[in-house]
Amino acid sequence: MKNPGVAAVLSFFFCGLGQIYNGQILKGIVMFCAYSISWLLMYILIGFITTPILWIWGMYDAYRTAESINQKDCSLA
């Protein structure tokens, strides 16, 4: 069982960590890399748009994925 709140909070503090907590290692690494590149893009202003979008989407995705994992676990029991 995965706690959706914990997954979202982990992604709040470190983009991609919630995905790693959910067992999606590659997705978490990709999220972290995309977020890091987005931070670098702030020097040409596009990062001011992409960084918050990636950050919020990462939290939402981690929460939603944890809920989905829990529903699958409950249906198997």
mmJSON file of the N, C-alpha and C atoms, coordinates in Angstrom:
{"data_MODEL":{"atom_site":{
"group_PDB":["ATOM","ATOM","ATOM","ATOM","ATOM","ATOM","ATOM","ATOM","ATOM","ATOM","ATOM","ATOM","ATOM","ATOM","ATOM","ATOM","ATOM","ATOM","ATOM","ATOM","ATOM","ATOM","ATOM","ATOM","ATOM","ATOM","ATOM","ATOM","ATOM","ATOM","ATOM","ATOM","ATOM","ATOM","ATOM","ATOM","ATOM","ATOM","ATOM","ATOM","ATOM","ATOM","ATOM","ATOM","ATOM","ATOM","ATOM","ATOM","ATOM","ATOM","ATOM","ATOM","ATOM","ATOM","ATOM","ATOM","ATOM","ATOM","ATOM","ATOM","ATOM","ATOM","ATOM","ATOM","ATOM","ATOM","ATOM","ATOM","ATOM","ATOM","ATOM","ATOM","ATOM","ATOM","ATOM","ATOM","ATOM","ATOM","ATOM","ATOM","ATOM","ATOM","ATOM","ATOM","ATOM","ATOM","ATOM","ATOM","ATOM","ATOM","ATOM","ATOM","ATOM","ATOM","ATOM","ATOM","ATOM","ATOM","ATOM","ATOM","ATOM","ATOM","ATOM","ATOM","ATOM","ATOM","ATOM","ATOM","ATOM","ATOM","ATOM","ATOM","ATOM","ATOM","ATOM","ATOM","ATOM","ATOM","ATOM","ATOM","ATOM","ATOM","ATOM","ATOM","ATOM","ATOM","ATOM","ATOM","ATOM","ATOM","ATOM","ATOM","ATOM","ATOM","ATOM","ATOM","ATOM","ATOM","ATOM","ATOM","ATOM","ATOM","ATOM","ATOM","ATOM","ATOM","ATOM","ATOM","ATOM","ATOM","ATOM","ATOM","ATOM","ATOM","ATOM","ATOM","ATOM","ATOM","ATOM","ATOM","ATOM","ATOM","ATOM","ATOM","ATOM","ATOM","ATOM","ATOM","ATOM","ATOM","ATOM","ATOM","ATOM","ATOM","ATOM","ATOM","ATOM","ATOM","ATOM","ATOM","ATOM","ATOM","ATOM","ATOM","ATOM","ATOM","ATOM","ATOM","ATOM","ATOM","ATOM","ATOM","ATOM","ATOM","ATOM","ATOM","ATOM","ATOM","ATOM","ATOM","ATOM","ATOM","ATOM","ATOM","ATOM","ATOM","ATOM","ATOM","ATOM","ATOM","ATOM","ATOM","ATOM","ATOM","ATOM","ATOM","ATOM","ATOM","ATOM","ATOM","ATOM","ATOM","ATOM","ATOM","ATOM","ATOM","ATOM","ATOM","ATOM","ATOM","ATOM"],
"id":[1,2,3,4,5,6,7,8,9,10,11,12,13,14,15,16,17,18,19,20,21,22,23,24,25,26,27,28,29,30,31,32,33,34,35,36,37,38,39,40,41,42,43,44,45,46,47,48,49,50,51,52,53,54,55,56,57,58,59,60,61,62,63,64,65,66,67,68,69,70,71,72,73,74,75,76,77,78,79,80,81,82,83,84,85,86,87,88,89,90,91,92,93,94,95,96,97,98,99,100,101,102,103,104,105,106,107,108,109,110,111,112,113,114,115,116,117,118,119,120,121,122,123,124,125,126,127,128,129,130,131,132,133,134,135,136,137,138,139,140,141,142,143,144,145,146,147,148,149,150,151,152,153,154,155,156,157,158,159,160,161,162,163,164,165,166,167,168,169,170,171,172,173,174,175,176,177,178,179,180,181,182,183,184,185,186,187,188,189,190,191,192,193,194,195,196,197,198,199,200,201,202,203,204,205,206,207,208,209,210,211,212,213,214,215,216,217,218,219,220,221,222,223,224,225,226,227,228,229,230,231],
"type_symbol":["N","C","C","N","C","C","N","C","C","N","C","C","N","C","C","N","C","C","N","C","C","N","C","C","N","C","C","N","C","C","N","C","C","N","C","C","N","C","C","N","C","C","N","C","C","N","C","C","N","C","C","N","C","C","N","C","C","N","C","C","N","C","C","N","C","C","N","C","C","N","C","C","N","C","C","N","C","C","N","C","C","N","C","C","N","C","C","N","C","C","N","C","C","N","C","C","N","C","C","N","C","C","N","C","C","N","C","C","N","C","C","N","C","C","N","C","C","N","C","C","N","C","C","N","C","C","N","C","C","N","C","C","N","C","C","N","C","C","N","C","C","N","C","C","N","C","C","N","C","C","N","C","C","N","C","C","N","C","C","N","C","C","N","C","C","N","C","C","N","C","C","N","C","C","N","C","C","N","C","C","N","C","C","N","C","C","N","C","C","N","C","C","N","C","C","N","C","C","N","C","C","N","C","C","N","C","C","N","C","C","N","C","C","N","C","C","N","C","C","N","C","C","N","C","C","N","C","C","N","C","C"],
"label_atom_id":["N","CA","C","N","CA","C","N","CA","C","N","CA","C","N","CA","C","N","CA","C","N","CA","C","N","CA","C","N","CA","C","N","CA","C","N","CA","C","N","CA","C","N","CA","C","N","CA","C","N","CA","C","N","CA","C","N","CA","C","N","CA","C","N","CA","C","N","CA","C","N","CA","C","N","CA","C","N","CA","C","N","CA","C","N","CA","C","N","CA","C","N","CA","C","N","CA","C","N","CA","C","N","CA","C","N","CA","C","N","CA","C","N","CA","C","N","CA","C","N","CA","C","N","CA","C","N","CA","C","N","CA","C","N","CA","C","N","CA","C","N","CA","C","N","CA","C","N","CA","C","N","CA","C","N","CA","C","N","CA","C","N","CA","C","N","CA","C","N","CA","C","N","CA","C","N","CA","C","N","CA","C","N","CA","C","N","CA","C","N","CA","C","N","CA","C","N","CA","C","N","CA","C","N","CA","C","N","CA","C","N","CA","C","N","CA","C","N","CA","C","N","CA","C","N","CA","C","N","CA","C","N","CA","C","N","CA","C","N","CA","C","N","CA","C","N","CA","C","N","CA","C","N","CA","C","N","CA","C","N","CA","C","N","CA","C","N","CA","C"],
"label_alt_id":[null,null,null,null,null,null,null,null,null,null,null,null,null,null,null,null,null,null,null,null,null,null,null,null,null,null,null,null,null,null,null,null,null,null,null,null,null,null,null,null,null,null,null,null,null,null,null,null,null,null,null,null,null,null,null,null,null,null,null,null,null,null,null,null,null,null,null,null,null,null,null,null,null,null,null,null,null,null,null,null,null,null,null,null,null,null,null,null,null,null,null,null,null,null,null,null,null,null,null,null,null,null,null,null,null,null,null,null,null,null,null,null,null,null,null,null,null,null,null,null,null,null,null,null,null,null,null,null,null,null,null,null,null,null,null,null,null,null,null,null,null,null,null,null,null,null,null,null,null,null,null,null,null,null,null,null,null,null,null,null,null,null,null,null,null,null,null,null,null,null,null,null,null,null,null,null,null,null,null,null,null,null,null,null,null,null,null,null,null,null,null,null,null,null,null,null,null,null,null,null,null,null,null,null,null,null,null,null,null,null,null,null,null,null,null,null,null,null,null,null,null,null,null,null,null,null,null,null,null,null,null],
"label_comp_id":["MET","MET","MET","LYS","LYS","LYS","ASN","ASN","ASN","PRO","PRO","PRO","GLY","GLY","GLY","VAL","VAL","VAL","ALA","ALA","ALA","ALA","ALA","ALA","VAL","VAL","VAL","LEU","LEU","LEU","SER","SER","SER","PHE","PHE","PHE","PHE","PHE","PHE","PHE","PHE","PHE","CYS","CYS","CYS","GLY","GLY","GLY","LEU","LEU","LEU","GLY","GLY","GLY","GLN","GLN","GLN","ILE","ILE","ILE","TYR","TYR","TYR","ASN","ASN","ASN","GLY","GLY","GLY","GLN","GLN","GLN","ILE","ILE","ILE","LEU","LEU","LEU","LYS","LYS","LYS","GLY","GLY","GLY","ILE","ILE","ILE","VAL","VAL","VAL","MET","MET","MET","PHE","PHE","PHE","CYS","CYS","CYS","ALA","ALA","ALA","TYR","TYR","TYR","SER","SER","SER","ILE","ILE","ILE","SER","SER","SER","TRP","TRP","TRP","LEU","LEU","LEU","LEU","LEU","LEU","MET","MET","MET","TYR","TYR","TYR","ILE","ILE","ILE","LEU","LEU","LEU","ILE","ILE","ILE","GLY","GLY","GLY","PHE","PHE","PHE","ILE","ILE","ILE","THR","THR","THR","THR","THR","THR","PRO","PRO","PRO","ILE","ILE","ILE","LEU","LEU","LEU","TRP","TRP","TRP","ILE","ILE","ILE","TRP","TRP","TRP","GLY","GLY","GLY","MET","MET","MET","TYR","TYR","TYR","ASP","ASP","ASP","ALA","ALA","ALA","TYR","TYR","TYR","ARG","ARG","ARG","THR","THR","THR","ALA","ALA","ALA","GLU","GLU","GLU","SER","SER","SER","ILE","ILE","ILE","ASN","ASN","ASN","GLN","GLN","GLN","LYS","LYS","LYS","ASP","ASP","ASP","CYS","CYS","CYS","SER","SER","SER","LEU","LEU","LEU","ALA","ALA","ALA"],
"label_asym_id":["A","A","A","A","A","A","A","A","A","A","A","A","A","A","A","A","A","A","A","A","A","A","A","A","A","A","A","A","A","A","A","A","A","A","A","A","A","A","A","A","A","A","A","A","A","A","A","A","A","A","A","A","A","A","A","A","A","A","A","A","A","A","A","A","A","A","A","A","A","A","A","A","A","A","A","A","A","A","A","A","A","A","A","A","A","A","A","A","A","A","A","A","A","A","A","A","A","A","A","A","A","A","A","A","A","A","A","A","A","A","A","A","A","A","A","A","A","A","A","A","A","A","A","A","A","A","A","A","A","A","A","A","A","A","A","A","A","A","A","A","A","A","A","A","A","A","A","A","A","A","A","A","A","A","A","A","A","A","A","A","A","A","A","A","A","A","A","A","A","A","A","A","A","A","A","A","A","A","A","A","A","A","A","A","A","A","A","A","A","A","A","A","A","A","A","A","A","A","A","A","A","A","A","A","A","A","A","A","A","A","A","A","A","A","A","A","A","A","A","A","A","A","A","A","A","A","A","A","A","A","A"],
"label_entity_id":["1","1","1","1","1","1","1","1","1","1","1","1","1","1","1","1","1","1","1","1","1","1","1","1","1","1","1","1","1","1","1","1","1","1","1","1","1","1","1","1","1","1","1","1","1","1","1","1","1","1","1","1","1","1","1","1","1","1","1","1","1","1","1","1","1","1","1","1","1","1","1","1","1","1","1","1","1","1","1","1","1","1","1","1","1","1","1","1","1","1","1","1","1","1","1","1","1","1","1","1","1","1","1","1","1","1","1","1","1","1","1","1","1","1","1","1","1","1","1","1","1","1","1","1","1","1","1","1","1","1","1","1","1","1","1","1","1","1","1","1","1","1","1","1","1","1","1","1","1","1","1","1","1","1","1","1","1","1","1","1","1","1","1","1","1","1","1","1","1","1","1","1","1","1","1","1","1","1","1","1","1","1","1","1","1","1","1","1","1","1","1","1","1","1","1","1","1","1","1","1","1","1","1","1","1","1","1","1","1","1","1","1","1","1","1","1","1","1","1","1","1","1","1","1","1","1","1","1","1","1","1"],
"label_seq_id":[1,1,1,2,2,2,3,3,3,4,4,4,5,5,5,6,6,6,7,7,7,8,8,8,9,9,9,10,10,10,11,11,11,12,12,12,13,13,13,14,14,14,15,15,15,16,16,16,17,17,17,18,18,18,19,19,19,20,20,20,21,21,21,22,22,22,23,23,23,24,24,24,25,25,25,26,26,26,27,27,27,28,28,28,29,29,29,30,30,30,31,31,31,32,32,32,33,33,33,34,34,34,35,35,35,36,36,36,37,37,37,38,38,38,39,39,39,40,40,40,41,41,41,42,42,42,43,43,43,44,44,44,45,45,45,46,46,46,47,47,47,48,48,48,49,49,49,50,50,50,51,51,51,52,52,52,53,53,53,54,54,54,55,55,55,56,56,56,57,57,57,58,58,58,59,59,59,60,60,60,61,61,61,62,62,62,63,63,63,64,64,64,65,65,65,66,66,66,67,67,67,68,68,68,69,69,69,70,70,70,71,71,71,72,72,72,73,73,73,74,74,74,75,75,75,76,76,76,77,77,77],
"pdbx_PDB_ins_code":[null,null,null,null,null,null,null,null,null,null,null,null,null,null,null,null,null,null,null,null,null,null,null,null,null,null,null,null,null,null,null,null,null,null,null,null,null,null,null,null,null,null,null,null,null,null,null,null,null,null,null,null,null,null,null,null,null,null,null,null,null,null,null,null,null,null,null,null,null,null,null,null,null,null,null,null,null,null,null,null,null,null,null,null,null,null,null,null,null,null,null,null,null,null,null,null,null,null,null,null,null,null,null,null,null,null,null,null,null,null,null,null,null,null,null,null,null,null,null,null,null,null,null,null,null,null,null,null,null,null,null,null,null,null,null,null,null,null,null,null,null,null,null,null,null,null,null,null,null,null,null,null,null,null,null,null,null,null,null,null,null,null,null,null,null,null,null,null,null,null,null,null,null,null,null,null,null,null,null,null,null,null,null,null,null,null,null,null,null,null,null,null,null,null,null,null,null,null,null,null,null,null,null,null,null,null,null,null,null,null,null,null,null,null,null,null,null,null,null,null,null,null,null,null,null,null,null,null,null,null,null],
"Cartn_x":[0.838,0.0,0.88,0.549,1.259,0.355,0.944,0.198,0.234,-0.92,-0.934,-0.434,-0.732,-0.274,1.236,1.84,3.298,3.914,3.343,3.864,3.819,2.707,2.583,3.561,3.713,4.633,6.079,6.438,7.792,8.061,7.06,7.216,7.214,6.584,6.599,8.021,8.719,10.055,11.14,10.92,11.941,11.222,11.162,10.401,10.901,10.0,10.324,10.431,10.59,10.754,9.457,8.322,7.045,6.879,7.349,7.285,8.21,9.384,10.314,9.711,9.056,8.368,7.307,6.646,5.602,6.173,7.494,8.101,8.37,8.134,8.371,9.722,10.788,12.138,12.493,12.316,12.675,11.867,10.585,9.724,10.181,10.579,11.072,12.352,13.258,14.512,14.254,13.348,12.996,12.364,11.478,10.853,11.913,12.86,13.911,14.766,15.131,15.942,15.187,13.913,13.11,12.974,12.783,12.657,13.966,15.08,16.388,16.639,16.313,16.464,15.552,14.359,13.412,13.96,14.639,15.27,16.323,17.095,18.116,17.482,16.301,15.616,15.071,15.145,14.705,15.582,16.796,17.678,17.173,16.359,15.769,14.254,13.79,12.422,11.38,11.595,10.588,10.447,11.507,11.474,10.48,10.15,9.161,7.768,7.573,6.302,6.392,7.489,7.585,7.872,8.635,9.005,7.789,6.908,5.734,4.804,4.708,3.853,4.386,5.685,6.287,6.176,6.368,6.317,4.918,3.905,2.521,2.101,2.468,2.109,2.772,4.006,4.703,3.981,3.506,2.768,1.444,0.729,-0.557,-0.379,0.62,0.858,1.248,2.086,2.497,1.285,0.421,-0.785,-1.717,-1.977,-2.895,-2.362,-1.071,-0.474,-0.55,-0.294,-0.394,-1.817,-2.796,-4.19,-4.482,-3.975,-4.183,-3.533,-2.334,-1.65,-2.469,-3.01,-3.813,-5.084,-5.717,-6.936,-6.649,-5.517,-5.14,-4.853,-4.187,-3.888,-5.175,-6.138,-7.402,-8.191,-8.125,-8.884,-8.26,-6.956,-6.297,-6.536,-6.886,-7.047,-8.337],
"Cartn_y":[-1.184,0.0,1.244,2.161,3.43,4.534,5.463,6.586,7.73,8.099,9.165,10.501,10.789,12.045,12.107,11.001,10.949,11.116,10.465,10.575,12.023,12.713,14.106,15.009,14.793,15.621,15.396,14.161,13.889,14.619,14.637,15.361,16.865,17.321,18.751,19.198,18.39,18.772,18.454,17.415,16.978,16.362,17.099,16.657,15.292,14.339,12.987,11.993,12.466,11.567,10.81,11.428,10.736,9.576,9.744,8.673,7.53,7.872,6.841,6.087,6.806,6.183,5.189,5.529,4.659,3.489,3.422,2.317,2.611,3.828,4.225,4.944,4.163,4.721,5.546,4.977,5.682,6.967,6.887,8.063,9.153,8.764,9.724,10.397,9.619,10.187,11.136,10.753,11.626,12.92,12.804,14.008,14.931,14.361,15.164,15.845,15.12,15.698,16.81,16.577,17.601,18.847,18.642,19.762,20.543,19.828,20.489,21.308,20.751,21.493,22.708,22.539,23.649,24.79,24.424,25.467,26.219,25.496,26.155,27.066,26.694,27.497,28.812,28.987,30.263,31.42,31.104,32.146,32.725,31.959,32.501,32.659,32.728,33.059,31.97,31.01,29.969,29.09,29.015,28.217,28.719,29.992,30.537,29.974,29.423,28.783,27.281,26.669,25.211,24.668,25.378,24.868,24.653,25.642,25.386,24.313,24.241,23.221,21.827,21.623,20.323,19.984,20.975,20.76,20.327,21.047,20.727,19.397,19.181,17.919,16.744,16.908,15.848,15.461,16.449,16.169,15.466,15.969,15.386,13.946,13.737,12.404,11.417,11.841,10.957,10.566,11.522,11.257,10.291,10.595,9.783,8.363,8.232,6.919,6.087,6.713,5.987,5.491,6.312,5.868,4.698,4.77,3.695,2.395,2.495,1.314,0.696,1.535,1.03,0.361,0.902,0.292,-1.068,-1.183,-2.472,-3.488,-3.04,-3.934,-4.412,-3.528,-3.9,-4.889,-4.743,-5.635,-7.027,-7.116,-8.42,-9.167,-8.447,-9.085,-9.829],
"Cartn_z":[0.0,0.0,0.0,-0.85,-0.937,-0.4,0.325,0.876,-0.137,-0.729,-1.724,-1.179,0.081,0.683,0.784,1.183,1.28,-0.102,-1.103,-2.467,-2.949,-2.688,-3.115,-2.361,-1.072,-0.277,-0.714,-0.993,-1.471,-2.783,-3.672,-4.936,-4.725,-3.665,-3.347,-3.013,-2.22,-1.783,-2.804,-3.623,-4.57,-5.76,-6.857,-8.023,-8.509,-8.598,-9.042,-7.9,-6.686,-5.541,-5.24,-5.469,-5.269,-6.233,-7.47,-8.449,-8.035,-7.523,-7.054,-5.87,-4.964,-3.826,-4.311,-5.406,-5.963,-6.755,-6.9,-7.626,-9.087,-9.515,-10.896,-10.977,-10.901,-10.796,-12.031,-13.212,-14.442,-14.604,-14.317,-14.424,-13.455,-12.252,-11.273,-11.73,-12.308,-12.808,-13.965,-14.855,-15.986,-15.48,-14.479,-13.913,-13.313,-12.573,-11.96,-13.032,-14.073,-15.154,-15.872,-16.171,-16.843,-15.975,-14.679,-13.749,-13.655,-13.648,-13.593,-14.849,-15.995,-17.248,-17.255,-16.722,-16.657,-15.802,-14.699,-13.866,-14.667,-15.464,-16.278,-17.335,-17.798,-18.811,-18.257,-16.951,-16.381,-16.861,-17.269,-17.784,-19.103,-19.823,-21.05,-20.911,-19.691,-19.282,-19.492,-20.386,-20.585,-19.342,-18.552,-17.34,-16.31,-16.358,-15.428,-15.704,-16.878,-17.219,-16.983,-17.449,-17.395,-15.998,-15.192,-13.87,-12.961,-12.798,-11.939,-12.505,-13.825,-14.43,-14.111,-14.282,-13.982,-12.502,-11.652,-10.206,-9.768,-10.217,-9.853,-10.473,-11.733,-12.381,-11.677,-11.227,-10.503,-9.222,-8.48,-7.245,-7.557,-8.552,-8.93,-9.41,-10.26,-10.805,-9.706,-8.777,-7.68,-6.838,-6.537,-5.747,-6.479,-7.737,-8.545,-8.74,-8.957,-9.153,-7.873,-6.724,-5.45,-5.223,-5.536,-5.405,-6.334,-7.547,-8.516,-8.049,-7.498,-6.968,-5.843,-4.959,-3.838,-4.311,-5.347,-5.865,-6.479,-7.166,-7.741,-6.648,-5.572,-4.445,-3.771,-3.64,-2.986,-3.848,-5.159,-6.018,-6.065,-5.769,-5.751,-4.452,-3.406,-2.079,-1.956],
"occupancy":[1.0,1.0,1.0,1.0,1.0,1.0,1.0,1.0,1.0,1.0,1.0,1.0,1.0,1.0,1.0,1.0,1.0,1.0,1.0,1.0,1.0,1.0,1.0,1.0,1.0,1.0,1.0,1.0,1.0,1.0,1.0,1.0,1.0,1.0,1.0,1.0,1.0,1.0,1.0,1.0,1.0,1.0,1.0,1.0,1.0,1.0,1.0,1.0,1.0,1.0,1.0,1.0,1.0,1.0,1.0,1.0,1.0,1.0,1.0,1.0,1.0,1.0,1.0,1.0,1.0,1.0,1.0,1.0,1.0,1.0,1.0,1.0,1.0,1.0,1.0,1.0,1.0,1.0,1.0,1.0,1.0,1.0,1.0,1.0,1.0,1.0,1.0,1.0,1.0,1.0,1.0,1.0,1.0,1.0,1.0,1.0,1.0,1.0,1.0,1.0,1.0,1.0,1.0,1.0,1.0,1.0,1.0,1.0,1.0,1.0,1.0,1.0,1.0,1.0,1.0,1.0,1.0,1.0,1.0,1.0,1.0,1.0,1.0,1.0,1.0,1.0,1.0,1.0,1.0,1.0,1.0,1.0,1.0,1.0,1.0,1.0,1.0,1.0,1.0,1.0,1.0,1.0,1.0,1.0,1.0,1.0,1.0,1.0,1.0,1.0,1.0,1.0,1.0,1.0,1.0,1.0,1.0,1.0,1.0,1.0,1.0,1.0,1.0,1.0,1.0,1.0,1.0,1.0,1.0,1.0,1.0,1.0,1.0,1.0,1.0,1.0,1.0,1.0,1.0,1.0,1.0,1.0,1.0,1.0,1.0,1.0,1.0,1.0,1.0,1.0,1.0,1.0,1.0,1.0,1.0,1.0,1.0,1.0,1.0,1.0,1.0,1.0,1.0,1.0,1.0,1.0,1.0,1.0,1.0,1.0,1.0,1.0,1.0,1.0,1.0,1.0,1.0,1.0,1.0,1.0,1.0,1.0,1.0,1.0,1.0,1.0,1.0,1.0,1.0,1.0,1.0],
"B_iso_or_equiv":[0.0,0.0,0.0,0.0,0.0,0.0,0.0,0.0,0.0,0.0,0.0,0.0,0.0,0.0,0.0,0.0,0.0,0.0,0.0,0.0,0.0,0.0,0.0,0.0,0.0,0.0,0.0,0.0,0.0,0.0,0.0,0.0,0.0,0.0,0.0,0.0,0.0,0.0,0.0,0.0,0.0,0.0,0.0,0.0,0.0,0.0,0.0,0.0,0.0,0.0,0.0,0.0,0.0,0.0,0.0,0.0,0.0,0.0,0.0,0.0,0.0,0.0,0.0,0.0,0.0,0.0,0.0,0.0,0.0,0.0,0.0,0.0,0.0,0.0,0.0,0.0,0.0,0.0,0.0,0.0,0.0,0.0,0.0,0.0,0.0,0.0,0.0,0.0,0.0,0.0,0.0,0.0,0.0,0.0,0.0,0.0,0.0,0.0,0.0,0.0,0.0,0.0,0.0,0.0,0.0,0.0,0.0,0.0,0.0,0.0,0.0,0.0,0.0,0.0,0.0,0.0,0.0,0.0,0.0,0.0,0.0,0.0,0.0,0.0,0.0,0.0,0.0,0.0,0.0,0.0,0.0,0.0,0.0,0.0,0.0,0.0,0.0,0.0,0.0,0.0,0.0,0.0,0.0,0.0,0.0,0.0,0.0,0.0,0.0,0.0,0.0,0.0,0.0,0.0,0.0,0.0,0.0,0.0,0.0,0.0,0.0,0.0,0.0,0.0,0.0,0.0,0.0,0.0,0.0,0.0,0.0,0.0,0.0,0.0,0.0,0.0,0.0,0.0,0.0,0.0,0.0,0.0,0.0,0.0,0.0,0.0,0.0,0.0,0.0,0.0,0.0,0.0,0.0,0.0,0.0,0.0,0.0,0.0,0.0,0.0,0.0,0.0,0.0,0.0,0.0,0.0,0.0,0.0,0.0,0.0,0.0,0.0,0.0,0.0,0.0,0.0,0.0,0.0,0.0,0.0,0.0,0.0,0.0,0.0,0.0,0.0,0.0,0.0,0.0,0.0,0.0],
"pdbx_formal_charge":[null,null,null,null,null,null,null,null,null,null,null,null,null,null,null,null,null,null,null,null,null,null,null,null,null,null,null,null,null,null,null,null,null,null,null,null,null,null,null,null,null,null,null,null,null,null,null,null,null,null,null,null,null,null,null,null,null,null,null,null,null,null,null,null,null,null,null,null,null,null,null,null,null,null,null,null,null,null,null,null,null,null,null,null,null,null,null,null,null,null,null,null,null,null,null,null,null,null,null,null,null,null,null,null,null,null,null,null,null,null,null,null,null,null,null,null,null,null,null,null,null,null,null,null,null,null,null,null,null,null,null,null,null,null,null,null,null,null,null,null,null,null,null,null,null,null,null,null,null,null,null,null,null,null,null,null,null,null,null,null,null,null,null,null,null,null,null,null,null,null,null,null,null,null,null,null,null,null,null,null,null,null,null,null,null,null,null,null,null,null,null,null,null,null,null,null,null,null,null,null,null,null,null,null,null,null,null,null,null,null,null,null,null,null,null,null,null,null,null,null,null,null,null,null,null,null,null,null,null,null,null],
"auth_seq_id":[1,1,1,2,2,2,3,3,3,4,4,4,5,5,5,6,6,6,7,7,7,8,8,8,9,9,9,10,10,10,11,11,11,12,12,12,13,13,13,14,14,14,15,15,15,16,16,16,17,17,17,18,18,18,19,19,19,20,20,20,21,21,21,22,22,22,23,23,23,24,24,24,25,25,25,26,26,26,27,27,27,28,28,28,29,29,29,30,30,30,31,31,31,32,32,32,33,33,33,34,34,34,35,35,35,36,36,36,37,37,37,38,38,38,39,39,39,40,40,40,41,41,41,42,42,42,43,43,43,44,44,44,45,45,45,46,46,46,47,47,47,48,48,48,49,49,49,50,50,50,51,51,51,52,52,52,53,53,53,54,54,54,55,55,55,56,56,56,57,57,57,58,58,58,59,59,59,60,60,60,61,61,61,62,62,62,63,63,63,64,64,64,65,65,65,66,66,66,67,67,67,68,68,68,69,69,69,70,70,70,71,71,71,72,72,72,73,73,73,74,74,74,75,75,75,76,76,76,77,77,77],
"auth_comp_id":["MET","MET","MET","LYS","LYS","LYS","ASN","ASN","ASN","PRO","PRO","PRO","GLY","GLY","GLY","VAL","VAL","VAL","ALA","ALA","ALA","ALA","ALA","ALA","VAL","VAL","VAL","LEU","LEU","LEU","SER","SER","SER","PHE","PHE","PHE","PHE","PHE","PHE","PHE","PHE","PHE","CYS","CYS","CYS","GLY","GLY","GLY","LEU","LEU","LEU","GLY","GLY","GLY","GLN","GLN","GLN","ILE","ILE","ILE","TYR","TYR","TYR","ASN","ASN","ASN","GLY","GLY","GLY","GLN","GLN","GLN","ILE","ILE","ILE","LEU","LEU","LEU","LYS","LYS","LYS","GLY","GLY","GLY","ILE","ILE","ILE","VAL","VAL","VAL","MET","MET","MET","PHE","PHE","PHE","CYS","CYS","CYS","ALA","ALA","ALA","TYR","TYR","TYR","SER","SER","SER","ILE","ILE","ILE","SER","SER","SER","TRP","TRP","TRP","LEU","LEU","LEU","LEU","LEU","LEU","MET","MET","MET","TYR","TYR","TYR","ILE","ILE","ILE","LEU","LEU","LEU","ILE","ILE","ILE","GLY","GLY","GLY","PHE","PHE","PHE","ILE","ILE","ILE","THR","THR","THR","THR","THR","THR","PRO","PRO","PRO","ILE","ILE","ILE","LEU","LEU","LEU","TRP","TRP","TRP","ILE","ILE","ILE","TRP","TRP","TRP","GLY","GLY","GLY","MET","MET","MET","TYR","TYR","TYR","ASP","ASP","ASP","ALA","ALA","ALA","TYR","TYR","TYR","ARG","ARG","ARG","THR","THR","THR","ALA","ALA","ALA","GLU","GLU","GLU","SER","SER","SER","ILE","ILE","ILE","ASN","ASN","ASN","GLN","GLN","GLN","LYS","LYS","LYS","ASP","ASP","ASP","CYS","CYS","CYS","SER","SER","SER","LEU","LEU","LEU","ALA","ALA","ALA"],
"auth_asym_id":["A","A","A","A","A","A","A","A","A","A","A","A","A","A","A","A","A","A","A","A","A","A","A","A","A","A","A","A","A","A","A","A","A","A","A","A","A","A","A","A","A","A","A","A","A","A","A","A","A","A","A","A","A","A","A","A","A","A","A","A","A","A","A","A","A","A","A","A","A","A","A","A","A","A","A","A","A","A","A","A","A","A","A","A","A","A","A","A","A","A","A","A","A","A","A","A","A","A","A","A","A","A","A","A","A","A","A","A","A","A","A","A","A","A","A","A","A","A","A","A","A","A","A","A","A","A","A","A","A","A","A","A","A","A","A","A","A","A","A","A","A","A","A","A","A","A","A","A","A","A","A","A","A","A","A","A","A","A","A","A","A","A","A","A","A","A","A","A","A","A","A","A","A","A","A","A","A","A","A","A","A","A","A","A","A","A","A","A","A","A","A","A","A","A","A","A","A","A","A","A","A","A","A","A","A","A","A","A","A","A","A","A","A","A","A","A","A","A","A","A","A","A","A","A","A","A","A","A","A","A","A"],
"auth_atom_id":["N","CA","C","N","CA","C","N","CA","C","N","CA","C","N","CA","C","N","CA","C","N","CA","C","N","CA","C","N","CA","C","N","CA","C","N","CA","C","N","CA","C","N","CA","C","N","CA","C","N","CA","C","N","CA","C","N","CA","C","N","CA","C","N","CA","C","N","CA","C","N","CA","C","N","CA","C","N","CA","C","N","CA","C","N","CA","C","N","CA","C","N","CA","C","N","CA","C","N","CA","C","N","CA","C","N","CA","C","N","CA","C","N","CA","C","N","CA","C","N","CA","C","N","CA","C","N","CA","C","N","CA","C","N","CA","C","N","CA","C","N","CA","C","N","CA","C","N","CA","C","N","CA","C","N","CA","C","N","CA","C","N","CA","C","N","CA","C","N","CA","C","N","CA","C","N","CA","C","N","CA","C","N","CA","C","N","CA","C","N","CA","C","N","CA","C","N","CA","C","N","CA","C","N","CA","C","N","CA","C","N","CA","C","N","CA","C","N","CA","C","N","CA","C","N","CA","C","N","CA","C","N","CA","C","N","CA","C","N","CA","C","N","CA","C","N","CA","C","N","CA","C","N","CA","C","N","CA","C","N","CA","C","N","CA","C","N","CA","C"],
"pdbx_PDB_model_num":[1,1,1,1,1,1,1,1,1,1,1,1,1,1,1,1,1,1,1,1,1,1,1,1,1,1,1,1,1,1,1,1,1,1,1,1,1,1,1,1,1,1,1,1,1,1,1,1,1,1,1,1,1,1,1,1,1,1,1,1,1,1,1,1,1,1,1,1,1,1,1,1,1,1,1,1,1,1,1,1,1,1,1,1,1,1,1,1,1,1,1,1,1,1,1,1,1,1,1,1,1,1,1,1,1,1,1,1,1,1,1,1,1,1,1,1,1,1,1,1,1,1,1,1,1,1,1,1,1,1,1,1,1,1,1,1,1,1,1,1,1,1,1,1,1,1,1,1,1,1,1,1,1,1,1,1,1,1,1,1,1,1,1,1,1,1,1,1,1,1,1,1,1,1,1,1,1,1,1,1,1,1,1,1,1,1,1,1,1,1,1,1,1,1,1,1,1,1,1,1,1,1,1,1,1,1,1,1,1,1,1,1,1,1,1,1,1,1,1,1,1,1,1,1,1,1,1,1,1,1,1]
}}}
